Amino acid sequence: MSLYQLDVAALWERLDKQRAARGLMWRELARELDVSASTLTRIGQGKRPDADALVTIFVWLDMDTDIVYVIGQSTEVSRHG
């Protein structure tokens, strides 16, 4: 298990804030990102997106230096120690 994990709620918050700032509806955002609307719905439900969708969202959010804000430490204990 990884030491770090995606904070889906923090990602959702940033995504929603930027979506609203750009005046986009969720379906418009999905089209702009070229991801399915259901991908965004799943993120809103606290589920992790697939790797390609996640990278696309990071690029759209211009998070190259702010990625640390959506990463948290894993709550599971490593089995390798």
N, C-alpha and C positions, 0 to 999 in steps of 0.2 A: 504494500500500500504506500502511496506517495505521502510525503511529509506535508504537502500542501494541496489545497483543493480550491476550486472555483467557488467564490461567494456569489451564488446565483442571484440572491436578492439584491446585492450591491450592483451587479451587472444590469439587472432589470431596472433598477432605479436610474442608473446613468443612461440607459437606452431610452427610457420613458421621458426623461428630462430633455434629452437631445431631440427626440422625436417631436415633442411639444414645441420646443424652441424653433424647430424648422417648419412647424405648422403642418405636420404630416399625420394622417390617420394611420392606424396599424397596418391595414392592407397596403397602403401606399408605401409604407416603410418596407414591408416584405418585398414588394416589387422592386424598390430601389436597391435593396440588399441582394436581390435575386435568391431569396430563401422562401420557403413556404410560410404562409400565415400560421400554420399549425406549429412550426418551429418557434415562432414568437409566443404563441399561446402556451406551449410547454415551458418555455423559460419563465413566463408569467406565473406558472403553476409551481415554480421552484425546481423544475427538472433541467438537467444540463443539456446544452445543445451538442450536436456532433462537432468534431474538431474543425471541419471546414466552415461551418456556420459560425463557430466561435471566432475563428480568425477573421472572417468577413466582418463580423460585428466589431471586433477590436479595431480593424482598419477604418471602418465607418466612423467610429467614435474617436478616432485619432488618439488611441491609447498607447502609442509606442513607449511613452515614458510614464504613463499613469497606470499601467497594468497591475501594479502592486496593490491598488485600491480594490481590486476584485479577486484577490487571492488571499485565502486564509489558511491557517495551519489545519491539518487534518485532525479530526477528533479520534480517529482510530489509532490504536497502538501498532507500531510496526511489528511484523512477525519475523523480521530478520535480525533482531538484536539479541 
